[in-house]
Amino acid sequence: MPDSADSTADLSFEDALKRLETIVAQLESGDVPLDRSIALYAEGDKLRARCEQRLAEAQARIDQIVLGDGGPAGLKPFDAH
């Protein structure tokens, strides 16, 4: 997988998390040369940020659900401020 922000931007949360888990396993194995370890770490950091972003977006959407009579009654506008 190319080491660029563009490659992580299009990944779903699940795909980014799977790739991050693969990277962690490779780094933990200790069998990766130093230069490759650095590249993997950088890619992993981008994937971590992407996962955090996707989770924040999902939380913002969940927070917008308006409850009425104990159940969802609709959505309210999202205020990013």
N, CA, C and O atoms as a CHARMM CRD file, in Angstrom:
* protein
*
  324
    1    1 MET  N      0.83900  -1.17300   0.00000 PROA 1      0.00000
    2    1 MET  CA     0.00000   0.00000   0.00000 PROA 1      0.00000
    3    1 MET  C      0.88200   1.23300   0.00000 PROA 1      0.00000
    4    1 MET  O      1.82500   1.30100   0.78800 PROA 1      0.00000
    5    2 PRO  N      0.61200   2.21700  -0.85800 PROA 2      0.00000
    6    2 PRO  CA     1.43100   3.41800  -0.91400 PROA 2      0.00000
    7    2 PRO  C      1.35000   4.19100   0.38800 PROA 2      0.00000
    8    2 PRO  O      0.33100   4.17300   1.07800 PROA 2      0.00000
    9    3 ASP  N      2.42300   4.86000   0.70800 PROA 3      0.00000
   10    3 ASP  CA     2.49800   5.62600   1.94300 PROA 3      0.00000
   11    3 ASP  C      2.13900   7.07500   1.66300 PROA 3      0.00000
   12    3 ASP  O      3.01800   7.93200   1.56400 PROA 3      0.00000
   13    4 SER  N      0.83200   7.35000   1.53400 PROA 4      0.00000
   14    4 SER  CA     0.40000   8.72100   1.29700 PROA 4      0.00000
   15    4 SER  C     -0.92300   8.96700   1.98000 PROA 4      0.00000
   16    4 SER  O     -1.69000   8.03600   2.22700 PROA 4      0.00000
   17    5 ALA  N     -1.18900  10.23200   2.28600 PROA 5      0.00000
   18    5 ALA  CA    -2.44100  10.58500   2.93500 PROA 5      0.00000
   19    5 ALA  C     -3.61700  10.25000   2.03500 PROA 5      0.00000
   20    5 ALA  O     -4.69100   9.89700   2.52300 PROA 5      0.00000
   21    6 ASP  N     -3.42400  10.35800   0.70800 PROA 6      0.00000
   22    6 ASP  CA    -4.50000  10.06100  -0.22600 PROA 6      0.00000
   23    6 ASP  C     -4.93700   8.61000  -0.11400 PROA 6      0.00000
   24    6 ASP  O     -6.12500   8.32000  -0.25500 PROA 6      0.00000
   25    7 SER  N     -4.02000   7.69900   0.13300 PROA 7      0.00000
   26    7 SER  CA    -4.37200   6.28300   0.21000 PROA 7      0.00000
   27    7 SER  C     -5.20100   5.97700   1.44700 PROA 7      0.00000
   28    7 SER  O     -5.97900   5.02300   1.43700 PROA 7      0.00000
   29    8 THR  N     -5.05800   6.75300   2.50700 PROA 8      0.00000
   30    8 THR  CA    -5.84700   6.51100   3.70900 PROA 8      0.00000
   31    8 THR  C     -7.17900   7.24700   3.67500 PROA 8      0.00000
   32    8 THR  O     -8.12500   6.82500   4.34100 PROA 8      0.00000
   33    9 ALA  N     -7.27600   8.31500   2.93300 PROA 9      0.00000
   34    9 ALA  CA    -8.48700   9.13600   2.91100 PROA 9      0.00000
   35    9 ALA  C     -9.68900   8.38000   2.37200 PROA 9      0.00000
   36    9 ALA  O    -10.81700   8.64600   2.78600 PROA 9      0.00000
   37   10 ASP  N     -9.47400   7.45200   1.46600 PROA 10     0.00000
   38   10 ASP  CA   -10.57800   6.72700   0.84600 PROA 10     0.00000
   39   10 ASP  C    -10.93500   5.43300   1.56500 PROA 10     0.00000
   40   10 ASP  O    -11.88900   4.75900   1.17800 PROA 10     0.00000
   41   11 LEU  N    -10.19500   5.07900   2.59100 PROA 11     0.00000
   42   11 LEU  CA   -10.45100   3.82100   3.28900 PROA 11     0.00000
   43   11 LEU  C    -11.63900   3.94100   4.23700 PROA 11     0.00000
   44   11 LEU  O    -11.83900   4.97100   4.88000 PROA 11     0.00000
   45   12 SER  N    -12.41400   2.87400   4.30800 PROA 12     0.00000
   46   12 SER  CA   -13.46700   2.81000   5.31900 PROA 12     0.00000
   47   12 SER  C    -12.79400   2.63700   6.67700 PROA 12     0.00000
   48   12 SER  O    -11.60900   2.31400   6.75700 PROA 12     0.00000
   49   13 PHE  N    -13.55500   2.85300   7.72900 PROA 13     0.00000
   50   13 PHE  CA   -13.02000   2.65700   9.07000 PROA 13     0.00000
   51   13 PHE  C    -12.49800   1.24000   9.23300 PROA 13     0.00000
   52   13 PHE  O    -11.40400   1.02700   9.75500 PROA 13     0.00000
   53   14 GLU  N    -13.29200   0.26600   8.78100 PROA 14     0.00000
   54   14 GLU  CA   -12.92700  -1.14000   8.94400 PROA 14     0.00000
   55   14 GLU  C    -11.65600  -1.48800   8.18000 PROA 14     0.00000
   56   14 GLU  O    -10.79400  -2.20000   8.69700 PROA 14     0.00000
   57   15 ASP  N    -11.53500  -0.98700   6.94700 PROA 15     0.00000
   58   15 ASP  CA   -10.33500  -1.26800   6.15200 PROA 15     0.00000
   59   15 ASP  C     -9.09700  -0.61000   6.75700 PROA 15     0.00000
   60   15 ASP  O     -8.02100  -1.20700   6.78600 PROA 15     0.00000
   61   16 ALA  N     -9.25300   0.61800   7.23900 PROA 16     0.00000
   62   16 ALA  CA    -8.13300   1.31600   7.86600 PROA 16     0.00000
   63   16 ALA  C     -7.69600   0.58600   9.13800 PROA 16     0.00000
   64   16 ALA  O     -6.50100   0.45500   9.40500 PROA 16     0.00000
   65   17 LEU  N     -8.66300   0.11500   9.91200 PROA 17     0.00000
   66   17 LEU  CA    -8.33600  -0.59700  11.14400 PROA 17     0.00000
   67   17 LEU  C     -7.64000  -1.92600  10.85400 PROA 17     0.00000
   68   17 LEU  O     -6.69400  -2.29100  11.55300 PROA 17     0.00000
   69   18 LYS  N     -8.09200  -2.64700   9.84200 PROA 18     0.00000
   70   18 LYS  CA    -7.43900  -3.90800   9.45700 PROA 18     0.00000
   71   18 LYS  C     -5.99800  -3.66400   9.03200 PROA 18     0.00000
   72   18 LYS  O     -5.09800  -4.40300   9.43000 PROA 18     0.00000
   73   19 ARG  N     -5.77600  -2.62800   8.22300 PROA 19     0.00000
   74   19 ARG  CA    -4.41700  -2.31200   7.77800 PROA 19     0.00000
   75   19 ARG  C     -3.55300  -1.90800   8.96700 PROA 19     0.00000
   76   19 ARG  O     -2.39000  -2.30000   9.05300 PROA 19     0.00000
   77   20 LEU  N     -4.11300  -1.13400   9.87500 PROA 20     0.00000
   78   20 LEU  CA    -3.37700  -0.72300  11.06800 PROA 20     0.00000
   79   20 LEU  C     -2.99600  -1.93800  11.91800 PROA 20     0.00000
   80   20 LEU  O     -1.88100  -2.00600  12.43500 PROA 20     0.00000
   81   21 GLU  N     -3.90700  -2.88600  12.06200 PROA 21     0.00000
   82   21 GLU  CA    -3.60500  -4.10400  12.81900 PROA 21     0.00000
   83   21 GLU  C     -2.48100  -4.90000  12.15900 PROA 21     0.00000
   84   21 GLU  O     -1.63600  -5.46800  12.85200 PROA 21     0.00000
   85   22 THR  N     -2.46400  -4.94500  10.83500 PROA 22     0.00000
   86   22 THR  CA    -1.40300  -5.63600  10.09600 PROA 22     0.00000
   87   22 THR  C     -0.05900  -4.95500  10.34100 PROA 22     0.00000
   88   22 THR  O      0.95400  -5.61900  10.56000 PROA 22     0.00000
   89   23 ILE  N     -0.06100  -3.63300  10.30300 PROA 23     0.00000
   90   23 ILE  CA     1.16800  -2.87400  10.53000 PROA 23     0.00000
   91   23 ILE  C      1.69400  -3.11100  11.94300 PROA 23     0.00000
   92   23 ILE  O      2.89200  -3.32100  12.13500 PROA 23     0.00000
   93   24 VAL  N      0.80600  -3.07700  12.92400 PROA 24     0.00000
   94   24 VAL  CA     1.22200  -3.30100  14.31300 PROA 24     0.00000
   95   24 VAL  C      1.84900  -4.68700  14.46000 PROA 24     0.00000
   96   24 VAL  O      2.88000  -4.84200  15.11400 PROA 24     0.00000
   97   25 ALA  N      1.22400  -5.68500  13.85100 PROA 25     0.00000
   98   25 ALA  CA     1.76100  -7.05000  13.93300 PROA 25     0.00000
   99   25 ALA  C      3.14800  -7.12400  13.30200 PROA 25     0.00000
  100   25 ALA  O      4.03800  -7.78300  13.84000 PROA 25     0.00000
  101   26 GLN  N      3.33900  -6.45400  12.16600 PROA 26     0.00000
  102   26 GLN  CA     4.65000  -6.45500  11.50800 PROA 26     0.00000
  103   26 GLN  C      5.69900  -5.78100  12.38600 PROA 26     0.00000
  104   26 GLN  O      6.81000  -6.28800  12.53500 PROA 26     0.00000
  105   27 LEU  N      5.34200  -4.64300  12.96300 PROA 27     0.00000
  106   27 LEU  CA     6.29700  -3.92400  13.80900 PROA 27     0.00000
  107   27 LEU  C      6.60800  -4.70400  15.08400 PROA 27     0.00000
  108   27 LEU  O      7.74900  -4.71100  15.54400 PROA 27     0.00000
  109   28 GLU  N      5.61000  -5.35000  15.64800 PROA 28     0.00000
  110   28 GLU  CA     5.83200  -6.12100  16.86800 PROA 28     0.00000
  111   28 GLU  C      6.67100  -7.36900  16.62500 PROA 28     0.00000
  112   28 GLU  O      7.31900  -7.87200  17.54300 PROA 28     0.00000
  113   29 SER  N      6.66100  -7.86900  15.39300 PROA 29     0.00000
  114   29 SER  CA     7.42100  -9.08600  15.09200 PROA 29     0.00000
  115   29 SER  C      8.92300  -8.85100  15.20500 PROA 29     0.00000
  116   29 SER  O      9.68000  -9.77300  15.50600 PROA 29     0.00000
  117   30 GLY  N      9.35000  -7.61400  14.96100 PROA 30     0.00000
  118   30 GLY  CA    10.76900  -7.29400  15.03000 PROA 30     0.00000
  119   30 GLY  C     11.56300  -7.78300  13.82900 PROA 30     0.00000
  120   30 GLY  O     12.79000  -7.68300  13.81500 PROA 30     0.00000
  121   31 ASP  N     10.87800  -8.31200  12.82300 PROA 31     0.00000
  122   31 ASP  CA    11.55500  -8.84800  11.64200 PROA 31     0.00000
  123   31 ASP  C     11.61100  -7.86800  10.48300 PROA 31     0.00000
  124   31 ASP  O     11.97200  -8.24700   9.36900 PROA 31     0.00000
  125   32 VAL  N     11.26100  -6.61900  10.72900 PROA 32     0.00000
  126   32 VAL  CA    11.20300  -5.61700   9.67000 PROA 32     0.00000
  127   32 VAL  C     12.44800  -4.72600   9.76200 PROA 32     0.00000
  128   32 VAL  O     12.78300  -4.25400  10.84900 PROA 32     0.00000
  129   33 PRO  N     13.13400  -4.49200   8.64400 PROA 33     0.00000
  130   33 PRO  CA    14.30000  -3.60200   8.65800 PROA 33     0.00000
  131   33 PRO  C     13.92100  -2.19500   9.13300 PROA 33     0.00000
  132   33 PRO  O     12.76500  -1.78600   9.02300 PROA 33     0.00000
  133   34 LEU  N     14.88500  -1.47700   9.65000 PROA 34     0.00000
  134   34 LEU  CA    14.64700  -0.16000  10.23300 PROA 34     0.00000
  135   34 LEU  C     13.93800   0.79000   9.27700 PROA 34     0.00000
  136   34 LEU  O     12.94300   1.40800   9.65500 PROA 34     0.00000
  137   35 ASP  N     14.42600   0.91900   8.04800 PROA 35     0.00000
  138   35 ASP  CA    13.80700   1.84600   7.09100 PROA 35     0.00000
  139   35 ASP  C     12.34500   1.48800   6.84000 PROA 35     0.00000
  140   35 ASP  O     11.48900   2.37000   6.76700 PROA 35     0.00000
  141   36 ARG  N     12.06600   0.20700   6.71100 PROA 36     0.00000
  142   36 ARG  CA    10.68600  -0.25000   6.48900 PROA 36     0.00000
  143   36 ARG  C      9.85100  -0.01400   7.74200 PROA 36     0.00000
  144   36 ARG  O      8.67300   0.33000   7.64100 PROA 36     0.00000
  145   37 SER  N     10.43700  -0.19100   8.91200 PROA 37     0.00000
  146   37 SER  CA     9.72800   0.06300  10.16900 PROA 37     0.00000
  147   37 SER  C      9.29800   1.52200  10.26700 PROA 37     0.00000
  148   37 SER  O      8.18300   1.82200  10.69600 PROA 37     0.00000
  149   38 ILE  N     10.17500   2.41100   9.87400 PROA 38     0.00000
  150   38 ILE  CA     9.86100   3.84300   9.91300 PROA 38     0.00000
  151   38 ILE  C      8.71400   4.15400   8.95900 PROA 38     0.00000
  152   38 ILE  O      7.79800   4.89800   9.31100 PROA 38     0.00000
  153   39 ALA  N      8.76000   3.58900   7.75300 PROA 39     0.00000
  154   39 ALA  CA     7.69000   3.80300   6.77700 PROA 39     0.00000
  155   39 ALA  C      6.36700   3.22700   7.28400 PROA 39     0.00000
  156   39 ALA  O      5.31500   3.84800   7.13300 PROA 39     0.00000
  157   40 LEU  N      6.42600   2.04900   7.87900 PROA 40     0.00000
  158   40 LEU  CA     5.21400   1.43900   8.42800 PROA 40     0.00000
  159   40 LEU  C      4.65000   2.26700   9.57500 PROA 40     0.00000
  160   40 LEU  O      3.43600   2.43200   9.69100 PROA 40     0.00000
  161   41 TYR  N      5.52500   2.78200  10.41500 PROA 41     0.00000
  162   41 TYR  CA     5.08300   3.60700  11.53600 PROA 41     0.00000
  163   41 TYR  C      4.36700   4.85800  11.02300 PROA 41     0.00000
  164   41 TYR  O      3.31800   5.23300  11.54600 PROA 41     0.00000
  165   42 ALA  N      4.93500   5.50000   9.99900 PROA 42     0.00000
  166   42 ALA  CA     4.32000   6.70200   9.43100 PROA 42     0.00000
  167   42 ALA  C      2.95000   6.37700   8.82800 PROA 42     0.00000
  168   42 ALA  O      1.99100   7.12700   9.00900 PROA 42     0.00000
  169   43 GLU  N      2.87000   5.26600   8.11700 PROA 43     0.00000
  170   43 GLU  CA     1.58700   4.85000   7.54500 PROA 43     0.00000
  171   43 GLU  C      0.58800   4.54900   8.66000 PROA 43     0.00000
  172   43 GLU  O     -0.58100   4.92400   8.57500 PROA 43     0.00000
  173   44 GLY  N      1.05200   3.87600   9.69400 PROA 44     0.00000
  174   44 GLY  CA     0.18800   3.56400  10.82600 PROA 44     0.00000
  175   44 GLY  C     -0.34500   4.80500  11.51300 PROA 44     0.00000
  176   44 GLY  O     -1.49900   4.83400  11.94200 PROA 44     0.00000
  177   45 ASP  N      0.48900   5.83100  11.62100 PROA 45     0.00000
  178   45 ASP  CA     0.05700   7.08000  12.23700 PROA 45     0.00000
  179   45 ASP  C     -1.04500   7.72600  11.40600 PROA 45     0.00000
  180   45 ASP  O     -2.01100   8.24800  11.96400 PROA 45     0.00000
  181   46 LYS  N     -0.91700   7.70000  10.09500 PROA 46     0.00000
  182   46 LYS  CA    -1.96500   8.25000   9.21800 PROA 46     0.00000
  183   46 LYS  C     -3.25000   7.44400   9.34800 PROA 46     0.00000
  184   46 LYS  O     -4.34300   8.01000   9.36600 PROA 46     0.00000
  185   47 LEU  N     -3.12100   6.13700   9.43800 PROA 47     0.00000
  186   47 LEU  CA    -4.30000   5.28400   9.58900 PROA 47     0.00000
  187   47 LEU  C     -4.97900   5.52100  10.93400 PROA 47     0.00000
  188   47 LEU  O     -6.20700   5.55300  11.01300 PROA 47     0.00000
  189   48 ARG  N     -4.18800   5.68600  11.99000 PROA 48     0.00000
  190   48 ARG  CA    -4.74900   5.98800  13.31000 PROA 48     0.00000
  191   48 ARG  C     -5.54900   7.27800  13.26700 PROA 48     0.00000
  192   48 ARG  O     -6.65500   7.34800  13.80300 PROA 48     0.00000
  193   49 ALA  N     -4.99000   8.29800  12.63000 PROA 49     0.00000
  194   49 ALA  CA    -5.67800   9.58200  12.51600 PROA 49     0.00000
  195   49 ALA  C     -6.97000   9.42800  11.71400 PROA 49     0.00000
  196   49 ALA  O     -7.99000  10.03100  12.04800 PROA 49     0.00000
  197   50 ARG  N     -6.92300   8.63100  10.66900 PROA 50     0.00000
  198   50 ARG  CA    -8.11900   8.38800   9.84500 PROA 50     0.00000
  199   50 ARG  C     -9.19700   7.68700  10.66600 PROA 50     0.00000
  200   50 ARG  O    -10.36800   8.05600  10.58800 PROA 50     0.00000
  201   51 CYS  N     -8.82100   6.69700  11.43700 PROA 51     0.00000
  202   51 CYS  CA    -9.79000   5.99500  12.28300 PROA 51     0.00000
  203   51 CYS  C    -10.40200   6.94800  13.30600 PROA 51     0.00000
  204   51 CYS  O    -11.61300   6.92000  13.52800 PROA 51     0.00000
  205   52 GLU  N     -9.59100   7.77700  13.92000 PROA 52     0.00000
  206   52 GLU  CA   -10.09600   8.74800  14.88600 PROA 52     0.00000
  207   52 GLU  C    -11.06800   9.71800  14.22300 PROA 52     0.00000
  208   52 GLU  O    -12.10100  10.05900  14.79900 PROA 52     0.00000
  209   53 GLN  N    -10.73500  10.16100  13.01000 PROA 53     0.00000
  210   53 GLN  CA   -11.60500  11.07600  12.27300 PROA 53     0.00000
  211   53 GLN  C    -12.94900  10.41400  11.98300 PROA 53     0.00000
  212   53 GLN  O    -14.00000  11.02100  12.18700 PROA 53     0.00000
  213   54 ARG  N    -12.91500   9.17000  11.50600 PROA 54     0.00000
  214   54 ARG  CA   -14.15400   8.46000  11.17700 PROA 54     0.00000
  215   54 ARG  C    -15.00500   8.24700  12.43100 PROA 54     0.00000
  216   54 ARG  O    -16.22800   8.37300  12.37600 PROA 54     0.00000
  217   55 LEU  N    -14.37100   7.92800  13.55100 PROA 55     0.00000
  218   55 LEU  CA   -15.11600   7.76000  14.79800 PROA 55     0.00000
  219   55 LEU  C    -15.74600   9.07500  15.25500 PROA 55     0.00000
  220   55 LEU  O    -16.88200   9.08600  15.73000 PROA 55     0.00000
  221   56 ALA  N    -15.02200  10.16800  15.11700 PROA 56     0.00000
  222   56 ALA  CA   -15.55500  11.47900  15.49500 PROA 56     0.00000
  223   56 ALA  C    -16.74900  11.84900  14.61100 PROA 56     0.00000
  224   56 ALA  O    -17.73900  12.39700  15.09400 PROA 56     0.00000
  225   57 GLU  N    -16.64800  11.54600  13.32100 PROA 57     0.00000
  226   57 GLU  CA   -17.75400  11.82000  12.40500 PROA 57     0.00000
  227   57 GLU  C    -18.98200  10.98300  12.79000 PROA 57     0.00000
  228   57 GLU  O    -20.10500  11.48700  12.78900 PROA 57     0.00000
  229   58 ALA  N    -18.76600   9.72800  13.11400 PROA 58     0.00000
  230   58 ALA  CA   -19.87300   8.86700  13.51000 PROA 58     0.00000
  231   58 ALA  C    -20.49600   9.36300  14.81800 PROA 58     0.00000
  232   58 ALA  O    -21.71900   9.38000  14.95200 PROA 58     0.00000
  233   59 GLN  N    -19.66400   9.76500  15.77900 PROA 59     0.00000
  234   59 GLN  CA   -20.17600  10.27700  17.04000 PROA 59     0.00000
  235   59 GLN  C    -20.99000  11.54200  16.82500 PROA 59     0.00000
  236   59 GLN  O    -22.02800  11.72300  17.46100 PROA 59     0.00000
  237   60 ALA  N    -20.53500  12.42000  15.93700 PROA 60     0.00000
  238   60 ALA  CA   -21.27200  13.64900  15.64900 PROA 60     0.00000
  239   60 ALA  C    -22.64800  13.32600  15.06800 PROA 60     0.00000
  240   60 ALA  O    -23.63600  13.97900  15.40200 PROA 60     0.00000
  241   61 ARG  N    -22.70700  12.32900  14.20800 PROA 61     0.00000
  242   61 ARG  CA   -23.99500  11.93300  13.63200 PROA 61     0.00000
  243   61 ARG  C    -24.90600  11.34000  14.70400 PROA 61     0.00000
  244   61 ARG  O    -26.10200  11.63000  14.73300 PROA 61     0.00000
  245   62 ILE  N    -24.35100  10.52200  15.57200 PROA 62     0.00000
  246   62 ILE  CA   -25.13800   9.92100  16.65300 PROA 62     0.00000
  247   62 ILE  C    -25.65700  11.00900  17.59000 PROA 62     0.00000
  248   62 ILE  O    -26.80600  10.96600  18.03100 PROA 62     0.00000
  249   63 ASP  N    -24.80400  11.97800  17.88600 PROA 63     0.00000
  250   63 ASP  CA   -25.19000  13.06700  18.78800 PROA 63     0.00000
  251   63 ASP  C    -26.33900  13.89100  18.22800 PROA 63     0.00000
  252   63 ASP  O    -27.02200  14.57800  18.98800 PROA 63     0.00000
  253   64 GLN  N    -26.56900  13.84200  16.93300 PROA 64     0.00000
  254   64 GLN  CA   -27.61600  14.64200  16.31300 PROA 64     0.00000
  255   64 GLN  C    -28.98400  13.97000  16.34400 PROA 64     0.00000
  256   64 GLN  O    -29.97900  14.59000  15.96900 PROA 64     0.00000
  257   65 ILE  N    -29.05300  12.73500  16.77600 PROA 65     0.00000
  258   65 ILE  CA   -30.33300  12.03900  16.86200 PROA 65     0.00000
  259   65 ILE  C    -31.13500  12.64100  18.00600 PROA 65     0.00000
  260   65 ILE  O    -30.67000  12.71200  19.14300 PROA 65     0.00000
  261   66 VAL  N    -32.33200  13.06600  17.68500 PROA 66     0.00000
  262   66 VAL  CA   -33.21100  13.66400  18.67800 PROA 66     0.00000
  263   66 VAL  C    -34.10900  12.56400  19.23100 PROA 66     0.00000
  264   66 VAL  O    -34.76300  11.84400  18.47600 PROA 66     0.00000
  265   67 LEU  N    -34.13600  12.44000  20.54700 PROA 67     0.00000
  266   67 LEU  CA   -34.96600  11.43000  21.17400 PROA 67     0.00000
  267   67 LEU  C    -36.32300  12.01500  21.55100 PROA 67     0.00000
  268   67 LEU  O    -36.41600  13.14000  22.04400 PROA 67     0.00000
  269   68 GLY  N    -37.35500  11.24400  21.31200 PROA 68     0.00000
  270   68 GLY  CA   -38.71000  11.63300  21.69600 PROA 68     0.00000
  271   68 GLY  C    -39.45200  10.39900  22.14400 PROA 68     0.00000
  272   68 GLY  O    -39.41700   9.38400  21.44900 PROA 68     0.00000
  273   69 ASP  N    -40.11600  10.44400  23.26800 PROA 69     0.00000
  274   69 ASP  CA   -40.86000   9.30700  23.81600 PROA 69     0.00000
  275   69 ASP  C    -39.98300   8.06700  23.94900 PROA 69     0.00000
  276   69 ASP  O    -40.45500   6.94900  23.74400 PROA 69     0.00000
  277   70 GLY  N    -38.71200   8.25600  24.29100 PROA 70     0.00000
  278   70 GLY  CA   -37.82300   7.12800  24.51700 PROA 70     0.00000
  279   70 GLY  C    -37.20400   6.53900  23.27500 PROA 70     0.00000
  280   70 GLY  O    -36.43400   5.58400  23.37800 PROA 70     0.00000
  281   71 GLY  N    -37.50200   7.06300  22.11000 PROA 71     0.00000
  282   71 GLY  CA   -36.93500   6.53800  20.86600 PROA 71     0.00000
  283   71 GLY  C    -36.54100   7.66200  19.94200 PROA 71     0.00000
  284   71 GLY  O    -36.89400   8.81600  20.18700 PROA 71     0.00000
  285   72 PRO  N    -35.80800   7.34900  18.87300 PROA 72     0.00000
  286   72 PRO  CA   -35.40300   8.38500  17.92100 PROA 72     0.00000
  287   72 PRO  C    -36.62400   9.04800  17.28400 PROA 72     0.00000
  288   72 PRO  O    -37.52800   8.36800  16.80000 PROA 72     0.00000
  289   73 ALA  N    -36.64000  10.36200  17.29000 PROA 73     0.00000
  290   73 ALA  CA   -37.75000  11.11900  16.72500 PROA 73     0.00000
  291   73 ALA  C    -37.33500  11.90600  15.49700 PROA 73     0.00000
  292   73 ALA  O    -38.18700  12.49400  14.83100 PROA 73     0.00000
  293   74 GLY  N    -36.06800  11.93200  15.18400 PROA 74     0.00000
  294   74 GLY  CA   -35.58200  12.68100  14.03300 PROA 74     0.00000
  295   74 GLY  C    -34.15800  13.10900  14.23900 PROA 74     0.00000
  296   74 GLY  O    -33.45400  12.60200  15.11300 PROA 74     0.00000
  297   75 LEU  N    -33.74800  14.04000  13.43100 PROA 75     0.00000
  298   75 LEU  CA   -32.38100  14.56500  13.49500 PROA 75     0.00000
  299   75 LEU  C    -32.44500  16.05600  13.71200 PROA 75     0.00000
  300   75 LEU  O    -33.40400  16.71500  13.31200 PROA 75     0.00000
  301   76 LYS  N    -31.42600  16.57900  14.34400 PROA 76     0.00000
  302   76 LYS  CA   -31.31500  18.03400  14.47300 PROA 76     0.00000
  303   76 LYS  C    -30.08800  18.47100  13.69400 PROA 76     0.00000
  304   76 LYS  O    -29.17700  17.66500  13.50300 PROA 76     0.00000
  305   77 PRO  N    -30.02700  19.69600  13.24300 PROA 77     0.00000
  306   77 PRO  CA   -28.88800  20.17900  12.46600 PROA 77     0.00000
  307   77 PRO  C    -27.59400  20.05900  13.25700 PROA 77     0.00000
  308   77 PRO  O    -27.58000  20.28400  14.46700 PROA 77     0.00000
  309   78 PHE  N    -26.51900  19.70900  12.58500 PROA 78     0.00000
  310   78 PHE  CA   -25.20500  19.57800  13.19600 PROA 78     0.00000
  311   78 PHE  C    -24.53900  20.92600  13.25500 PROA 78     0.00000
  312   78 PHE  O    -24.38700  21.59500  12.23200 PROA 78     0.00000
  313   79 ASP  N    -24.13200  21.34200  14.46100 PROA 79     0.00000
  314   79 ASP  CA   -23.40900  22.60000  14.64800 PROA 79     0.00000
  315   79 ASP  C    -21.95300  22.26700  14.89600 PROA 79     0.00000
  316   79 ASP  O    -21.61300  21.76000  15.96500 PROA 79     0.00000
  317   80 ALA  N    -21.08400  22.54000  13.93500 PROA 80     0.00000
  318   80 ALA  CA   -19.67400  22.18400  14.00800 PROA 80     0.00000
  319   80 ALA  C    -18.89000  23.07000  14.96300 PROA 80     0.00000
  320   80 ALA  O    -17.70700  22.81200  15.18500 PROA 80     0.00000
  321   81 HSD  N    -19.48400  24.08100  15.52500 PROA 81     0.00000
  322   81 HSD  CA   -18.77300  25.00500  16.41300 PROA 81     0.00000
  323   81 HSD  C    -18.86600  24.60000  17.82400 PROA 81     0.00000
  324   81 HSD  O    -18.32000  25.27400  18.69800 PROA 81     0.00000
